[in-house]
Amino acid sequence: MQNNVFNTSRGPAYDQEVDNKENSTIPSTIVIVNCFLNIPLMLISIFGNSLVLAAVIKTPSLRSPSIILLCGLAASDLVVGLIVQPLFIAKELKPFHFLQQLTKILSVTFCGISFATMSAVSLDRFLALRYHMTYTSLNTTSHAKFTLISIWLVNSLLFSGVHIWYKSEQFYISYGLVGVYIIISTIAYVCIYRIARRHQYEIRTQHQTTEAPNTCIQITLNVLVLTRTAVNTFVFYACTVFCYLPWIIYRLFYSDVYFKNARRGWVFAVTLVYANSAINPVLYCWRLRKLRLAVSKLLRKIQ
């Protein structure tokens, strides 16, 4: 009799609960479509960022501090394509707890590394324009390499540590740090814009004079080149912010009360974040002529 009571307590209600759990592990159409979207983005990210890094390694003349910093960004994008996206696809198809946690830790860690590197790039361009006479001594290739190593070590420990040792409610610490990086980059580019406007005024003033010394002409040309590179890096920054913006909005304002079905759109927001890793190498080759030529030369050798 006791066994019958025990068995009835695990009757239809229990079977329904088991069915619900099993159905929750079956990928929905949205999940499958999202996984298929990630596959080409993953391949483009791996191929494109590998080409960029190989081109810089094969071309010593490209190893300026600014390009080295961009290589740090390409390296983090390469890790996203090689490791993070395959884990994300596996987690979406088979939502095991371990895969979910590992994907979350790696995603936020490399998100932090990308934004920290982008902040370093923006500050580098600000220093180049603000102190264009002494910039070569302020930021050398050794300084750029040390900056990248520091960014990877500090952010890896910081972001992964928050997700491992802190409770889930405190994960917003890492999102706050990403916000700090965005603010730093934004302030740097506002300052760059103001400096560029001032230099444009100075250039117009020089053209109005009958003669300008050769040194002034050379300084003007250097400033124009630095301004152009600052515009290029701003394009990279703007694209990164655009790709991360839906994800940031979701994490800041998502609530089951106001957005009951937002979970479906959330997976596409993550895919847009990963898409940034595939878009960046295309932007590098589009905006940086020397890098584009080096990549083209490398592709001809491969063929």
Phi, psi and omega in degrees: 000321180294323179293324179295318178298318181297319182290322181291332178291344178249035184275229186302319181297317180294317179298321179297321180295318178296317178300319179297318180295319180293319180294328180292339179271352179277123182298135177280172179299320180298318180296316181296315178299317180297320178296319178295325176295325182289333184297306178296324178298320178297315181294318178297319179298315180295311183293312184294312181290328175296319178297316180299313181294318180294322179296320179291321178296321182279348184237093182301330182293345180275352190277058172276162180305319182293321179290323178298319177296320177294329176295326175297321177293319178295324179294317178294323176293325178295319177296323177300314180290324184281322190241307190293313182294317175301321177294321179297316179297315179297320180293323179291323181281323179230090188285066175285149183300316182298316179297320180298314181292318181295317179297319179297315181297311182292321180298310182291324179298311182282338168298313178297319179296317180298313181290325177295319178294319178297323176296320178296321178296315180294320177294323177299316179292325177296314179297322181297323179278320183290322182236055186295339180283329185240014185299321184299332177272337180285319184229104178259176178296326177295319177297320180295318179295318179297321178298316180295316179299318179296317180299314182294316182292309184296313183290325177297314179292318185291306185289317179292325179296320178299319183280339180271314189260345181258161178288163184299329180295339183263008176296341181292348173302314181294321177294326176295322178294321176299320177299321177298317179298320179296318180296317179300314180296318181297315179298319180299316182287331173296316177296320178299318179299316180295319179295318180297320177298318180296319180293325176298320177296318179295322179295317178297322179295320179293323180292335180283340177282156182291322181219142176237136179301153180300325180296320179294321179296317180296317178298319179298317179296319179297318180295321179297319179295315180296322178296320179296318179293326177294321177297319179300312181293331176294324176299317178298317181295315181297320179295319179297314179297319179300316182290329182271345189300313178300321179296317180296315179299317180299314183291329181279322191242000182294136176206137178298338182286316186264330183232077186292328181254021184289341182300327180293317178289337182299321182295327178285330175296320177295320179298322177296324175299313179294330179298331179301326179292333177275329182284323186305310180298329176295318178295320179302313182289331179286317188268337184248105187296315182297319178293321178298318179293321179294320179293319178298318178297318179295320179296321178297322178293321181294321180290000000 
